[in-house]
Structure formats: C-alpha cells, structure tokens
C-alpha cells in the first residue's frame, strides 16, 4: 500500500440489504478490496424498527467484508435515509474582517456559522451541511473565497435534517455492533457521488435512488447540490402490488418482479405467466399484460410524485442532462422507458463509476450508495457541520 493509500469502509443500512464495502483509496482511485452483503433485518422504510435484528445483520455483513478484504473493520461511513429526512437551502452573510479586506479562513467559518443559524424543531437536528457556493460582493459561483478581496461574504448552503430519535437509533445499532461511526451521509448524496459524472452535475441532473422501502432524490446544477427529498415508496411496494394483484405469496411476487420486470408484453396477446397461489393449490395462469399494468401503474405513480416535487421547487428546467435512476429497483426491465415517458427527458441507469479492484462485485445499481460512501470521503466534501453534529449526538446517546 502506498504512503497516501488508506482504508475506507462504507456501510449501507437499507430496508432490503445491509452492504459493507471496503476500499483502498488514493488520490487517483478507489480500489474495492472487500464486500459483505446480507439480507436486512429490522429496517423498515429506512428506519430502525428492531435494534437487535439490525445489529445482527450489521455484524454479519461486516464479518463477510472482513474475510474478503483481510481487513479488521473498526470504523465506517454510514448511509442514512428514511421518511423523516428533510432538507432546505439557507444563506449566511458577514462583513469581511481580514486585513486589507482579504477574506480569511476565519471569515469563511463565520459565514458558514451564520448560514447554520436556522430555527428547527427541538426533536430535529442537522445531519449534513453542504456549502453550494460563496458570493463575494454579489459575485456568485465562488468555490473557495479564502484569499480573495471583498467587503461582504455570503454563502448558500444545503441543510439536511432528520429526527433525532431515528438518527440516534441508527448510530446505536452501528456502535453496538463494534463499529465507530466516522460520518453520516444521506443515501441520495452517496449514490450521486457514485453514479453521476462531473458534466452531469454541472449541466443539471437528478439522481433517483429507488431502494426497497423508500426513494431518495438529489438534484444538481452548476456543480452544486440544490435539492434533496425522500418519498415513502420503493421496490417493496411494487412487490406488494404484484402479490395482491396476482394473489401470490410475497416471495413469489418478488421473483416475478425480478424475472419479468416492467417490460411491455409482446403483440402476442396469449403471452402468459404461471403464478403460485397464496395458501397453495394449483398455480394460476395470468396474461403478462396484467403484470405489466400492475408494475407500470406503480412506477408511473412514483415518477409523477418525483416530477411534481421537482416542479414545486421550480427546478424542472434545470435537468439539462436528464435523470439517472439507481438502486435495486432500477434493475427492473422496462422501468427506464416508463421514466422517460413520465419525465419526457433522457433517463439512464446509474452504476458505480470511478472504481477498480473487485469492481464486478459492486457494479450493480444496488451498490451505488455503499460505493458512494467511499467516494464521498475521497472527494473531501464532508463538512465540519456534520462532524460536530455527530459528536453532539454521540455524547447524548452515551
């Protein structure tokens, strides 16, 4: 391992699976050296509902990654999501106090603190704080103001909050599994780090991460993150719709979803599928058109909800490069075409980019969040606001 290489671990605690990814990072690349994936236990719609079950699954996932990588894991970056996640943009402004009006690091820290001085409910706390751009004397788009000259310094920031209870339970599960929490990264941001190109971020794009229990969305333009939101619909809702519509057990519905997806039936109206029945008995034959209509209906509902929120924020004209869908549900055949019809924009499936080593082990959209956790640290975009939040929260728990 080179002098600049270091080991980084990402732990994605999802509703369907818990994935631990170990990487060796350098200035040039992230080399995947270990992966551990187990079925999730005790997580529903991104929130912990069974502490013991979740801890057992985390330990199993970590152990598997340790065996593959030959690395003893004692800390990790953790993904965070859930229906309690909220976000908003804020602005801070200060007068430059440096000698000869030169902006100092202290001025930068002061303006960031000013932007963080927002009123939030007592049961809510900031989990991530991301500067978008600095403005010096009305000149926007500045990435690093230190050293510049000006009278007034402003900053636009994106703030993400969560329920203190939900976040505390996640941290508790991880730490009691023997893993120190290095940082919390919202799933949408982690996935964006893994699947988006710099051109997409600059020109305008939305990443749609469709997990098992929820869907996380992040919108970028001019290289900055401008909006994030979460919807309480995911792949499990597609599965439940199939189970109800075809009167089949949920495990069978999951198999049908993965096998046939949302691919429209052929012109042959007799095309059919055989489906096991709830409670046993003779399998029933359904037209494939019935399955397609079930999946299409749910997919259209989800994408319309996403588009409505994007329009509500006035950002529908910002998506110049289109939509990138990722997460396990992005694997469904035909879902990309449904998204294109709803958004009337180019849509592509996002898989992790910029990795080497055991990349074939994490090349699926299912691993976008886990891989993105490694890339998040490598690109040094984690902010001190998240660290201080984490320290305060850890002190409150323990």
Beta strands, then each sheet from edge to edge (+ up, - down):
strand 1: 6-13
strand 2: 17-25
strand 3: 30-39
strand 4: 43-44
strand 5: 47-48
strand 6: 75-80
strand 7: 86-95
strand 8: 124-136
strand 9: 139-142
strand 10: 152-163
strand 11: 180-186
strand 12: 205-210
strand 13: 215-221
strand 14: 224-231
strand 15: 272-275
strand 16: 284-287
strand 17: 323-326
strand 18: 347-349
strand 19: 355-357
sheet 1: 11+ 6+ 1+ 2- 3+ 19+
sheet 2: 4+ 5-
sheet 3: 7+ 10- 8+ 9-
sheet 4: 14+ 13- 12+ 17+ 18+
sheet 5: 15+ 16-
end
